[in-house]
Amino acid sequence: MAVAMLPSPAVRLVGLTGGIGSGKSTVSASLAQRGAEVIDADGIVRALQEPGMPVFEAMVDEFGPDIVAPDGGLDRQAVADRVFGDDEALKALNAIVHPAVGVEIAHRLEAASGGDGVVILDVPLLVESGRDDLAGLIVVDLDPEVAIARLVDQRGFSEADARARIARQASRDQRLERADFVIHNHGDREDLVDQIDACWSWIQTLS
């Protein structure tokens, strides 16, 4: 993985994480609306997995044409069905994807290094990575059972797939133990907006 040039002291590099289905993407988008520059690891993954990209080609070489959808793009559910529950397949996938994502994140951090604003590093597995160069860490918290219900009802996951993905991530307690600011996403939209406003105010106090 490439070594990132750390942002200048004037840049506040803040981590954002949360379990799958927690609502992290909503929080990330809201912070961007308030003026933060967001480096979105999930978005980077999707871009790197577009047809014709080296990551896409390496995945097809590893797992075969069954992971290609009829439109020529990646069949993400087919990939999930292939790797979750198979440790060796998941290890092979991570070996393809993670280094490329690390390189792209490093490039984006380098591009942000001369600024003086807020950079949000939005990474699902940020706690697991052990990254220690952050001014602070925001955790979007949600009861895993509620997250599973949302993934099934709103995003079309099977319950088994949702549970398998959550099991592969840090536990709720592990994330909360590392958190500097927690957004509790178990209320209504108005409550979430109030917490994001409070979070943005907290970010302004960081150095």
Solvent accessible surface area in square Angstrom, and as a share of the most:
residue,aa,sasa,rsa
1,M,165,0.74
2,A,42,0.33
3,V,144,0.83
4,A,21,0.17
5,M,103,0.46
6,L,104,0.52
7,P,19,0.12
8,S,33,0.21
9,P,134,0.85
10,A,56,0.43
11,V,13,0.07
12,R,46,0.17
13,L,8,0.04
14,V,0,0.00
15,G,0,0.00
16,L,0,0.00
17,T,1,0.00
18,G,1,0.01
19,G,10,0.10
20,I,30,0.15
21,G,14,0.13
22,S,3,0.02
23,G,22,0.21
24,K,16,0.07
25,S,79,0.51
26,T,53,0.31
27,V,0,0.00
28,S,7,0.05
29,A,54,0.42
30,S,7,0.04
31,L,0,0.00
32,A,45,0.35
33,Q,149,0.66
34,R,68,0.25
35,G,59,0.57
36,A,9,0.07
37,E,87,0.39
38,V,39,0.22
39,I,2,0.01
40,D,43,0.22
41,A,6,0.04
42,D,51,0.27
43,G,23,0.22
44,I,1,0.01
45,V,37,0.21
46,R,120,0.44
47,A,50,0.39
48,L,26,0.13
49,Q,14,0.06
50,E,91,0.41
51,P,69,0.43
52,G,59,0.57
53,M,70,0.31
54,P,104,0.65
55,V,10,0.06
56,F,14,0.06
57,E,81,0.36
58,A,38,0.29
59,M,0,0.00
60,V,32,0.18
61,D,124,0.64
62,E,92,0.41
63,F,23,0.10
64,G,19,0.18
65,P,105,0.66
66,D,122,0.63
67,I,3,0.02
68,V,49,0.28
69,A,21,0.16
70,P,147,0.92
71,D,126,0.65
72,G,31,0.30
73,G,14,0.14
74,L,24,0.12
75,D,47,0.25
76,R,102,0.37
77,Q,79,0.35
78,A,26,0.20
79,V,12,0.07
80,A,4,0.03
81,D,101,0.52
82,R,109,0.40
83,V,1,0.00
84,F,53,0.22
85,G,74,0.71
86,D,53,0.27
87,D,88,0.45
88,E,119,0.53
89,A,7,0.05
90,L,24,0.12
91,K,128,0.54
92,A,25,0.19
93,L,23,0.11
94,N,49,0.25
95,A,71,0.55
96,I,35,0.18
97,V,10,0.05
98,H,78,0.35
99,P,58,0.36
100,A,29,0.23
101,V,15,0.09
102,G,6,0.06
103,V,57,0.33
104,E,47,0.21
105,I,19,0.10
106,A,6,0.04
107,H,103,0.46
108,R,90,0.33
109,L,0,0.00
110,E,83,0.37
111,A,88,0.68
112,A,9,0.07
113,S,18,0.12
114,G,73,0.71
115,G,35,0.34
116,D,108,0.56
117,G,34,0.32
118,V,8,0.05
119,V,4,0.03
120,I,0,0.00
121,L,2,0.01
122,D,2,0.01
123,V,22,0.13
124,P,27,0.17
125,L,63,0.31
126,L,6,0.03
127,V,19,0.11
128,E,77,0.34
129,S,73,0.47
130,G,46,0.44
131,R,62,0.23
132,D,135,0.70
133,D,43,0.23
134,L,35,0.18
135,A,38,0.30
136,G,3,0.03
137,L,6,0.03
138,I,0,0.00
139,V,1,0.00
140,V,1,0.00
141,D,7,0.04
142,L,9,0.04
143,D,55,0.28
144,P,41,0.26
145,E,95,0.43
146,V,60,0.35
147,A,5,0.04
148,I,11,0.06
149,A,48,0.37
150,R,67,0.24
151,L,0,0.00
152,V,55,0.32
153,D,116,0.60
154,Q,135,0.60
155,R,141,0.52
156,G,63,0.61
157,F,26,0.11
158,S,60,0.39
159,E,89,0.40
160,A,78,0.60
161,D,12,0.06
162,A,0,0.00
163,R,100,0.36
164,A,30,0.23
165,R,53,0.19
166,I,37,0.19
167,A,82,0.63
168,R,104,0.38
169,Q,34,0.15
170,A,10,0.08
171,S,54,0.35
172,R,80,0.29
173,D,106,0.55
174,Q,97,0.43
175,R,21,0.08
176,L,58,0.29
177,E,147,0.66
178,R,97,0.35
179,A,23,0.18
180,D,89,0.46
181,F,42,0.17
182,V,42,0.24
183,I,0,0.00
184,H,76,0.34
185,N,13,0.07
186,H,122,0.55
187,G,40,0.38
188,D,92,0.48
189,R,147,0.53
190,E,127,0.57
191,D,55,0.29
192,L,11,0.05
193,V,49,0.28
194,D,83,0.43
195,Q,34,0.15
196,I,1,0.00
197,D,64,0.33
198,A,51,0.40
199,C,0,0.00
200,W,52,0.18
201,S,67,0.43
202,W,54,0.19
203,I,0,0.00
204,Q,79,0.35
205,T,105,0.61
206,L,32,0.16
207,S,129,0.83
